[in-house]
Structure formats: C-alpha cells, structure tokens
Amino acid sequence: MTNSRRELLQSIPAGMAMLAAQDSRAQTATPSQPNIIFIISDQFRADCIGAAGMNPTNLTPNLDAMARRGTCFRSAFTNQPVCAPARGTMFTGLYPARHGVWKNAIPLPENSVTIASELRRSGYTANYIGKWHLGLGGANKTPDKLGPVAPANRGGFLDLWQASDVFEFTSHAYEGDLYDNDGKPLHFSGEYRTDFMTGLAAKFLRSQHSKPFFLTLSYLEVHHQNDVDAFVAPKGYAERYKNPFVPQDLRPLPGSWTHQLADYYGCVAKMDETVGEIRKLLVETGLDRNTIVVFTSDHGCHFKTRNAEYKRSPHDSSLHVPLIVEGPGFNGGREVRELVSHIDYAPTLLTCAGVPVPPAMQGKSLLPLAQGRVEGWSNEVYSVMSEYMTGRILRTPQYTYAAAAPRTPNWKPVAASATYSEYMLYDNYADPFQHLNVAGRVEYKAVCADLRKRLAQRILEGEGAHAVIEPTGFPYV
C-alpha cells in the first residue's frame, strides 16, 4: 500500500475505511456509502447562525439544531467572495486560477474534474436543483442563454438536472423558471421560490434510489433580487424583524442595511425553515440514517458598507460563510475553530464516500478536524478578489491581510497581477469587526513583513505564479 493510500484510509471513519480500499474507478457503489445533500444558500452571512453566538434574533433554530447534532465549522471562508468563482472552487477543490472561473460570466471548462464527476465514476448519481452560475448564461445574457445549461457545461451533474444558470435572471420571488435535463422550462407562479425548489427536492428524495446519491440544492435566497436591488422575503416575514438587531460590523458604516436588514433576516428565517423541511423529509423516508447534509454559502454580505455593492471585499462580512455538516463522520455536536475554506469541500465529500481525492485538488479533507485531530492543519485561508479590484488576501486567526494590484485609468478586471501593494491589515483580535485598517502603522511593520512573505508563498502555491507584494504606500510612522 502506498503512503498516500494509507493516509487516505487513516482520514476516514472506521466504517468507511473499507470503501476507500476499493478501486476509485469502480462502476458499482458499495451500499453503505452515504448519500450526500449539499445545500447552498446564496449570500448568507455566517453571523446569522444562532449557534455562532453573534446574533440574538433566533433566526436559525433548525440550523442551530443541525449544529448541535453535527459539526459546526466556526471559521469557514470563501476563497473568492463572488458567486461563480466560489462555486467553481466548491465543486473542483481548486483555486479560481486553476479551475479557470476567476470572475462571473466565465463557464466552468468542459470535462472539469468535480465532486459530481468523481462520485458518478464510483457509482453515485449526481443531481442538481437550483442556481448553477457556472454555465454559458453569465457570459451570454440573451434570453435563450440565461437559463438552460447544456450537459457538457453541468460539471458532471448528469442525472437529475432542474436548474437555471443564472436563477436571479430567470425568476422573481414568486414566479420564474428552472430548466430540466432537456432544457425545457419548469415554471412556477404564486409559490415562493424556495418552496418550489424544496418541492422538487421532496419528489426526488421520496423516489426509489438504487444507488447512493449526491444532491446539490442551490437556493438563490438569501441573495438580493438583482433587477430591483432588494431582498425579497416571503410575504409577512420582514415584518417579524422590524427594528432588527444590527451586526456590529455594520453599525458605524453607511450602507443599505438601514432599509434592507429586516428583509434579509426574513430570507434567512425562510432558509432556516427550508433546512428544517429537508431534515423532516430525510426522517420520513429513513434517509437520515445514512445521509450527510452540508449547509453553506458561496459568500457573505456587507450591505454596501465596504464598497458599492454587497461582497467582493477582504472583510469577514464578505469572506466568512456558514458551514454545518451532519451525518456519518460528523455527528457529535463538535465545534471546529480552525480556519477552513471552500477548497476543502470537494476533498471532504469524496473522502466521506470512500473515493480517493484526485491529486490535482488543492484542498484537504475536513474529516480529521471533525474528529478532533488538528495536527498539521495549516490554520490560514488564501482568498482572491476580482471585478471590483484585483487582489489577494491572507486570513489568519489574528490577521486579515490584503494586497491589491494597481488601478489605472480605464481599469478593467484581470485574473492576476505580477505586482500587488498591501493596502489593508486588520488585527482581528483587537478589532473583530474590522473598522480600523492598521496597514502602515509602525507597530505592525514586522507583522506586515511576515504576512507579505506568507501571502506571496500562498500565491505561488495556489496559482503557480510568482508575485511581488510591495509594502504599503503609507509611511510606517
């Protein structure tokens, strides 16, 4: 047995170890392999989770219960705070520079190795309901390209397909379209968007399954409705949260939170109820006994407090995402404080299924952390920025360090730069809500020098490119 094979077996719970010993290309799955339900709620702030202890509004009783049963990763981050690149990283286990979707409106390359493609190769079905955002629609915003996604552009989800490439453009809260395997519209009207999707999920879960399944439920909520620039909660939900609790990162800053937070909380509450409905379906069908359920988001939401829109910034309000996992290997009510990120999702779920992780994947399985084994874990996260600026971020337990490429007249977004300049440093121990940028202060000069080197190394590891990071233009005084 090779060392890599032995390490894989050691990282899997005892009940799954025998599965990993099988050939990864086997076409018939072992019956004991767990089903996997992967729930994405778009633009969901991590601090909305009651179990995180930062919001007293009781928005998420179902997710809190899920955290008590399973594992709550308290410090999960996106590797790029924008929809398409984040999703590409979740499914491929690669940084955006490697999977190619470095900004919105770029499709995931055909024949990409994804969670779905590898699970199907090992006998799973791979099924998708909801928002995709990795097809051609984002690049070709014409009516015939907005929603349907050709099979070659579905990232290996080749069984049930009920999705829209850019759901925010093919639907409103109470009417719209998803598209089936043949590209035909699945229309809904008068029913709230999440309820329509959950109805499709219920039909799938209640059907007969001769193979283990991987089901992604990619909800658009709690994302804003683009064409009206508003969060559209179910009728009556926003009224529950008038004069809401305001997170401390938002309080001193102008932005859209003053008139949008109640509606946002209404969307969050609805998403929590939706997770409760999925959990109830699993119990009713008996699938709860052998199903891993993951709840996460692609990025957070800063309500236009940090730039002119909702994300695309180095702040925790953009980067910090919820991650709760329940099921085989994760039960026991554990909290994990170590920093993890989207790049770890694919290796984790493949390992849970007993499927060897492709060598090209850049993340690591989270199973050891869920079992209390933290030795050797690199406790920092590397993230990138695009569109609003070209930048690179290193998030450690204490610091958020960001560097940006120069912006010139007629600037347009680019995938990467050979030169960056540090422009932001937050001491998260002293300033957990990131209100004071200390880049350039003399007392942090040595910290910046160290983080500059570490970020340059992460750029090399993550992207395979050398980059120069210049000290801040502000004097260290």
C-alpha positions as CSV (number, residue, x, y, z in Angstrom):
1,M,0.0,0.0,0.0
2,T,1.4,3.5,-0.9
3,N,1.8,6.2,1.7
4,S,-0.9,8.3,0.0
5,R,-3.3,5.4,0.1
6,R,-2.5,4.7,3.8
7,E,-3.1,8.4,4.7
8,L,-6.5,8.3,2.9
9,L,-7.6,5.3,4.9
10,Q,-6.5,6.9,8.1
11,S,-8.5,10.0,7.4
12,I,-11.8,8.1,7.0
13,P,-14.1,6.9,9.8
14,A,-13.7,3.2,10.6
15,G,-17.0,2.3,8.9
16,M,-15.8,3.9,5.7
17,A,-12.2,2.7,5.6
18,M,-13.0,-0.5,3.7
19,L,-14.6,1.6,0.9
20,A,-11.5,3.6,0.3
21,A,-9.6,0.4,-0.3
22,Q,-11.7,-0.3,-3.4
23,D,-10.6,0.9,-6.9
24,S,-11.7,4.5,-7.4
25,R,-12.8,3.7,-10.9
26,A,-15.2,1.0,-9.8
27,Q,-18.6,1.4,-11.5
28,T,-20.7,-0.2,-8.7
29,A,-21.0,1.6,-5.4
30,T,-21.0,-0.1,-2.1
31,P,-24.5,0.1,-0.5
32,S,-23.1,1.5,2.8
33,Q,-21.7,4.6,1.0
34,P,-23.5,7.7,2.4
35,N,-25.9,9.8,0.4
36,I,-24.8,13.5,0.3
37,I,-27.0,16.5,0.3
38,F,-25.2,19.7,-0.4
39,I,-27.2,22.9,0.4
40,I,-26.0,26.3,-0.8
41,S,-27.8,29.4,0.4
42,D,-26.5,32.4,-1.7
43,Q,-25.0,35.4,0.1
44,F,-25.7,34.1,3.7
45,R,-23.8,35.8,6.4
46,A,-22.1,33.4,8.8
47,D,-23.1,35.5,11.9
48,C,-26.8,34.9,11.2
49,I,-26.4,31.4,12.6
50,G,-27.5,31.4,16.2
51,A,-25.1,28.6,17.1
52,A,-22.3,31.0,16.1
53,G,-23.3,33.2,19.1
54,M,-23.2,36.5,17.3
55,N,-26.9,37.2,16.6
56,P,-29.6,37.0,19.3
57,T,-32.5,37.2,16.9
58,N,-33.2,33.4,16.9
59,L,-33.2,33.4,13.1
60,T,-32.0,29.8,12.7
61,P,-33.4,27.3,15.1
62,N,-33.2,24.4,12.6
63,L,-29.6,25.2,11.6
64,D,-28.8,25.5,15.3
65,A,-30.2,22.0,15.9
66,M,-28.2,20.7,13.0
67,A,-25.1,22.2,14.5
68,R,-25.9,20.5,17.9
69,R,-26.2,17.1,16.2
70,G,-23.4,17.5,13.7
71,T,-20.3,19.7,13.3
72,C,-20.2,23.4,13.2
73,F,-17.1,24.9,11.5
74,R,-17.0,28.3,13.1
75,S,-14.3,29.8,10.9
76,A,-15.2,28.8,7.3
77,F,-14.3,31.2,4.5
78,T,-14.8,31.6,0.8
79,N,-11.7,31.6,-1.5
80,Q,-13.3,34.3,-3.6
81,P,-16.3,36.4,-2.5
82,V,-18.4,36.3,-5.7
83,C,-20.9,33.7,-6.9
84,A,-19.3,31.8,-9.9
85,P,-15.7,31.6,-8.7
86,A,-16.8,30.5,-5.2
87,R,-19.0,27.7,-6.7
88,G,-16.2,26.6,-9.0
89,T,-13.9,26.2,-6.1
90,M,-16.5,24.3,-4.0
91,F,-17.1,21.7,-6.8
92,T,-13.5,21.3,-8.1
93,G,-11.3,21.7,-5.0
94,L,-9.2,24.2,-6.9
95,Y,-8.5,27.8,-6.6
96,P,-10.1,30.0,-9.2
97,A,-6.8,30.5,-11.1
98,R,-6.7,26.7,-11.5
99,H,-10.3,25.9,-12.4
100,G,-10.5,29.0,-14.7
101,V,-13.6,30.8,-13.3
102,W,-11.8,33.8,-11.9
103,K,-14.9,36.1,-12.2
104,N,-18.5,35.9,-13.0
105,A,-19.6,35.2,-16.6
106,I,-16.9,32.5,-17.3
107,P,-18.2,28.9,-17.7
108,L,-16.6,26.0,-15.9
109,P,-14.4,24.2,-18.5
110,E,-15.9,21.1,-20.0
111,N,-14.7,17.8,-18.6
112,S,-13.6,19.5,-15.3
113,V,-12.9,17.1,-12.5
114,T,-15.6,17.8,-9.9
115,I,-17.2,16.2,-6.9
116,A,-20.0,15.1,-9.2
117,S,-17.8,13.6,-11.9
118,E,-15.8,11.6,-9.4
119,L,-18.8,10.4,-7.4
120,R,-20.5,9.3,-10.6
121,R,-17.4,7.4,-11.6
122,S,-17.7,5.5,-8.3
123,G,-21.4,4.6,-8.6
124,Y,-23.2,7.6,-7.3
125,T,-25.9,9.6,-9.1
126,A,-25.2,13.3,-9.3
127,N,-28.2,15.5,-9.2
128,Y,-28.7,19.3,-9.2
129,I,-31.6,21.6,-8.3
130,G,-31.4,25.4,-8.4
131,K,-28.9,28.1,-9.3
132,W,-25.8,26.9,-11.2
133,H,-23.9,30.0,-12.4
134,L,-21.1,28.0,-14.0
135,G,-22.5,27.7,-17.5
136,L,-22.6,29.9,-20.5
137,G,-25.6,32.1,-19.4
138,G,-23.5,34.5,-17.4
139,A,-21.3,35.1,-20.5
140,N,-24.2,35.4,-23.0
141,K,-27.1,37.3,-21.4
142,T,-29.5,36.6,-24.2
143,P,-33.0,35.1,-23.5
144,D,-32.0,31.7,-24.9
145,K,-28.8,31.5,-22.8
146,L,-29.9,32.8,-19.4
147,G,-31.3,29.6,-18.0
148,P,-30.8,26.2,-19.8
149,V,-27.4,24.6,-19.5
150,A,-26.1,22.0,-21.9
151,P,-25.0,18.7,-20.4
152,A,-21.3,19.4,-21.3
153,N,-21.4,22.5,-19.1
154,R,-23.1,20.9,-16.0
155,G,-19.9,20.0,-14.2
156,G,-20.7,16.2,-14.1
157,F,-24.2,16.6,-12.8
158,L,-25.6,14.2,-15.4
159,D,-28.6,12.6,-13.6
160,L,-31.4,14.8,-12.4
161,W,-31.0,18.4,-13.6
162,Q,-33.5,21.0,-12.6
163,A,-31.6,24.2,-12.7
164,S,-31.0,27.7,-14.1
165,D,-27.6,29.0,-14.9
166,V,-28.4,32.5,-13.5
167,F,-31.6,31.9,-11.5
168,E,-31.6,35.6,-10.4
169,F,-32.3,36.5,-14.1
170,T,-34.9,33.8,-14.8
171,S,-37.1,34.2,-11.7
172,H,-38.5,36.5,-9.2
173,A,-39.5,35.5,-5.6
174,Y,-43.0,34.3,-6.7
175,E,-42.6,33.3,-10.4
176,G,-39.9,32.1,-12.8
177,D,-38.3,29.1,-14.4
178,L,-35.8,26.4,-13.8
179,Y,-34.9,24.0,-16.7
180,D,-35.0,20.2,-16.9
181,N,-32.5,17.8,-18.4
182,D,-33.8,18.6,-21.9
183,G,-33.6,22.4,-21.4
184,K,-37.4,22.7,-21.1
185,P,-38.7,25.2,-18.6
186,L,-40.1,24.2,-15.2
187,H,-42.3,27.2,-14.5
188,F,-43.6,28.2,-11.1
189,S,-46.1,31.0,-10.2
190,G,-47.7,32.1,-7.0
191,E,-45.3,29.9,-4.9
192,Y,-42.3,31.2,-3.1
193,R,-39.1,30.3,-4.9
194,T,-37.5,28.3,-2.1
195,D,-40.8,26.3,-1.7
196,F,-40.8,25.5,-5.3
197,M,-37.3,24.2,-5.2
198,T,-38.0,22.2,-2.0
199,G,-41.0,20.6,-3.6
200,L,-38.7,19.4,-6.4
201,A,-36.3,18.1,-3.8
202,A,-39.1,16.3,-1.9
203,K,-40.1,14.5,-5.1
204,F,-36.5,13.3,-5.6
205,L,-36.0,12.2,-2.0
206,R,-39.2,10.2,-2.0
207,S,-38.3,8.4,-5.1
208,Q,-36.6,5.0,-5.2
209,H,-32.8,5.1,-5.2
210,S,-30.9,2.0,-6.4
211,K,-27.6,3.9,-5.9
212,P,-26.2,6.3,-3.4
213,F,-26.9,9.9,-4.5
214,F,-25.2,13.3,-4.4
215,L,-27.9,16.0,-4.5
216,T,-27.0,19.7,-4.6
217,L,-29.8,22.1,-3.6
218,S,-28.5,25.6,-4.6
219,Y,-31.0,28.1,-3.4
220,L,-30.9,31.7,-4.6
221,E,-32.1,33.0,-1.3
222,V,-30.8,34.9,0.6
223,H,-29.3,36.8,-2.4
224,H,-30.9,40.1,-3.4
225,Q,-33.2,40.3,-6.4
226,N,-30.9,42.0,-8.9
227,D,-33.4,43.9,-11.0
228,V,-35.0,45.6,-8.0
229,D,-31.9,45.7,-5.8
230,A,-33.8,44.4,-2.8
231,F,-34.0,41.3,-0.6
232,V,-37.5,39.8,-1.2
233,A,-38.6,37.8,1.8
234,P,-41.8,35.7,1.8
235,K,-44.9,37.8,2.5
236,G,-45.1,38.8,6.1
237,Y,-41.6,37.6,7.1
238,A,-39.8,41.0,7.0
239,E,-42.4,42.4,9.4
240,R,-41.1,40.0,12.1
241,Y,-37.8,41.8,12.1
242,K,-38.7,45.5,12.3
243,N,-36.1,47.4,14.2
244,P,-33.7,44.4,13.9
245,F,-30.5,43.6,15.7
246,V,-27.7,45.2,13.7
247,P,-24.4,43.3,13.5
248,Q,-21.5,45.4,14.9
249,D,-19.5,45.5,11.7
250,L,-22.4,47.4,10.0
251,R,-23.4,49.8,12.8
252,P,-21.0,52.7,12.3
253,L,-20.9,52.5,8.5
254,P,-23.3,53.9,5.9
255,G,-24.8,51.4,3.6
256,S,-28.0,49.7,2.5
257,W,-28.5,47.8,5.8
258,T,-30.7,50.5,7.2
259,H,-33.6,49.6,4.9
260,Q,-32.7,46.1,3.8
261,L,-31.8,44.2,7.0
262,A,-35.3,43.3,8.0
263,D,-36.0,41.8,4.6
264,Y,-32.6,40.0,4.6
265,Y,-33.5,38.4,8.0
266,G,-36.8,37.3,6.6
267,C,-35.0,35.5,3.8
268,V,-32.6,33.9,6.4
269,A,-35.5,32.7,8.5
270,K,-37.1,31.2,5.4
271,M,-33.9,29.4,4.5
272,D,-33.7,28.0,8.0
273,E,-37.3,26.7,7.8
274,T,-36.3,25.1,4.4
275,V,-33.4,23.2,6.0
276,G,-35.9,22.0,8.6
277,E,-38.2,20.7,5.9
278,I,-35.3,18.9,4.2
279,R,-34.4,17.3,7.5
280,K,-38.0,16.3,8.1
281,L,-38.1,14.6,4.7
282,L,-35.0,12.6,5.4
283,V,-36.5,11.3,8.7
284,E,-39.8,10.5,7.0
285,T,-38.0,8.5,4.2
286,G,-35.4,6.9,6.5
287,L,-32.6,8.5,4.6
288,D,-31.4,10.4,7.7
289,R,-29.6,7.2,8.8
290,N,-27.1,7.3,6.0
291,T,-27.0,10.8,4.6
292,I,-24.5,13.6,5.0
293,V,-26.1,17.0,4.9
294,V,-23.9,20.1,4.3
295,F,-25.2,23.7,4.7
296,T,-23.0,26.5,3.4
297,S,-22.9,29.7,1.3
298,D,-20.8,31.0,-1.5
299,H,-20.0,34.3,0.2
300,G,-21.4,36.8,2.7
301,C,-23.0,40.2,2.5
302,H,-21.7,43.6,3.7
303,F,-24.7,45.7,2.6
304,K,-22.7,48.2,0.6
305,T,-20.7,49.3,3.6
306,R,-17.3,48.3,2.2
307,N,-17.7,49.1,-1.4
308,A,-20.5,50.0,-3.9
309,E,-22.2,46.5,-3.8
310,Y,-22.7,43.5,-1.5
311,K,-19.5,41.4,-1.5
312,R,-16.1,41.5,-3.3
313,S,-14.1,42.8,-0.4
314,P,-11.5,41.4,2.0
315,H,-13.7,41.8,5.1
316,D,-15.2,38.9,7.1
317,S,-18.7,40.2,6.1
318,S,-17.8,39.1,2.5
319,L,-15.5,36.2,3.3
320,H,-17.0,34.4,6.3
321,V,-19.5,31.8,5.4
322,P,-21.6,29.3,7.4
323,L,-20.6,25.6,7.3
324,I,-22.5,23.0,9.2
325,V,-22.2,19.3,8.4
326,E,-24.4,16.5,9.8
327,G,-24.2,12.7,9.2
328,P,-21.8,9.8,9.2
329,G,-18.4,11.1,10.4
330,F,-19.7,14.4,11.6
331,N,-22.2,13.7,14.4
332,G,-21.5,14.5,18.0
333,G,-22.1,18.3,18.3
334,R,-18.5,19.3,17.8
335,E,-17.3,22.9,17.1
336,V,-14.3,23.4,14.9
337,R,-12.4,26.7,15.4
338,E,-9.6,26.1,12.8
339,L,-9.8,28.1,9.6
340,V,-11.2,26.1,6.6
341,S,-12.5,27.2,3.2
342,H,-14.4,26.2,0.1
343,I,-11.3,24.5,-1.4
344,D,-11.7,21.8,1.3
345,Y,-15.3,20.8,0.4
346,A,-14.6,18.5,-2.5
347,P,-11.8,16.5,-0.8
348,T,-14.0,16.2,2.2
349,L,-17.1,14.8,0.4
350,L,-15.0,12.5,-1.7
351,T,-13.3,11.1,1.3
352,C,-16.7,10.6,3.0
353,A,-17.7,8.5,0.1
354,G,-14.6,6.4,0.1
355,V,-13.4,7.9,-3.2
356,P,-9.7,8.8,-3.5
357,V,-9.1,12.5,-3.9
358,P,-7.7,13.4,-7.3
359,P,-4.1,14.6,-6.8
360,A,-4.7,17.9,-8.5
361,M,-7.2,19.0,-5.9
362,Q,-5.7,21.7,-3.7
363,G,-7.8,21.4,-0.5
364,K,-7.8,18.9,2.3
365,S,-10.4,16.7,3.9
366,L,-12.1,18.2,7.0
367,L,-12.9,14.8,8.5
368,P,-9.8,14.9,10.8
369,L,-10.9,18.3,12.2
370,A,-14.4,16.9,12.7
371,Q,-12.9,14.1,14.8
372,G,-10.7,16.5,16.8
373,R,-7.5,15.8,15.0
374,V,-5.9,19.2,14.2
375,E,-2.2,18.3,14.0
376,G,-0.6,19.5,10.8
377,W,-3.6,21.7,9.8
378,S,-2.5,24.9,8.0
379,N,-4.6,27.4,10.0
380,E,-5.0,30.1,7.4
381,V,-7.0,30.8,4.3
382,Y,-6.0,32.2,1.0
383,S,-8.6,34.2,-1.0
384,V,-8.6,36.3,-4.1
385,M,-10.6,39.2,-5.3
386,S,-11.7,40.2,-8.8
387,E,-14.1,42.5,-10.7
388,Y,-14.2,45.3,-8.1
389,M,-10.4,45.1,-7.8
390,T,-7.7,42.5,-8.5
391,G,-6.4,41.5,-5.1
392,R,-5.1,38.7,-2.9
393,I,-6.0,38.0,0.8
394,L,-4.5,36.0,3.6
395,R,-6.8,35.4,6.6
396,T,-5.1,34.0,9.7
397,P,-6.8,33.7,13.2
398,Q,-5.4,37.1,14.2
399,Y,-5.0,39.0,10.9
400,T,-6.7,39.8,7.7
401,Y,-4.0,41.0,5.2
402,A,-4.9,42.2,1.7
403,A,-2.9,43.4,-1.3
404,A,-4.3,44.9,-4.5
405,A,-3.0,45.4,-8.0
406,P,-2.6,49.0,-9.1
407,R,-5.7,50.5,-10.7
408,T,-5.1,52.7,-13.7
409,P,-7.4,54.9,-15.8
410,N,-9.8,52.8,-17.8
411,W,-9.0,49.9,-15.5
412,K,-10.6,46.5,-16.3
413,P,-10.6,43.4,-14.2
414,V,-7.8,40.9,-14.8
415,A,-7.3,37.4,-13.4
416,A,-3.9,38.2,-11.8
417,S,-1.1,40.6,-11.5
418,A,2.6,40.3,-11.2
419,T,2.7,43.1,-8.7
420,Y,0.5,43.9,-5.7
421,S,0.6,46.6,-3.0
422,E,-0.5,45.9,0.6
423,Y,-3.4,48.2,1.4
424,M,-5.3,46.6,4.2
425,L,-4.5,45.0,7.6
426,Y,-6.9,44.2,10.3
427,D,-6.0,42.9,13.7
428,N,-9.0,40.6,14.3
429,Y,-8.1,40.1,18.0
430,A,-8.1,43.8,18.8
431,D,-10.7,44.8,16.1
432,P,-13.0,41.8,15.4
433,F,-15.4,43.9,13.4
434,Q,-12.7,45.3,11.1
435,H,-13.2,49.0,11.5
436,L,-9.6,50.1,11.8
437,N,-7.1,49.5,8.9
438,V,-3.7,49.3,10.6
439,A,-1.6,48.8,7.4
440,G,1.3,51.3,7.6
441,R,1.4,51.7,11.4
442,V,4.8,51.3,12.8
443,E,3.7,48.8,15.5
444,Y,2.6,46.4,12.7
445,K,5.6,46.9,10.4
446,A,7.1,43.5,11.3
447,V,3.6,41.8,11.1
448,C,3.2,43.2,7.6
449,A,6.7,42.0,6.5
450,D,5.9,38.5,7.7
451,L,2.4,38.4,6.1
452,R,3.8,39.7,2.8
453,K,6.1,36.7,2.6
454,R,3.4,34.3,3.5
455,L,0.9,35.7,1.0
456,A,3.5,35.6,-1.8
457,Q,4.1,32.0,-1.0
458,R,0.3,31.2,-1.0
459,I,0.0,32.9,-4.4
460,L,2.8,30.6,-5.7
461,E,1.2,27.5,-4.2
462,G,-2.3,28.4,-5.2
463,E,-1.7,29.8,-8.7
464,G,1.7,28.6,-9.7
465,A,2.9,32.2,-10.3
466,H,5.4,34.4,-8.6
467,A,4.2,37.8,-7.5
468,V,5.8,40.8,-5.8
469,I,4.0,42.4,-2.9
470,E,5.1,45.9,-2.2
471,P,4.8,47.5,1.3
472,T,2.0,50.0,1.8
473,G,2.4,53.4,0.3
474,F,1.8,54.9,3.7
475,P,4.8,55.5,5.8
476,Y,5.4,53.4,8.9
477,V,5.3,56.2,11.5
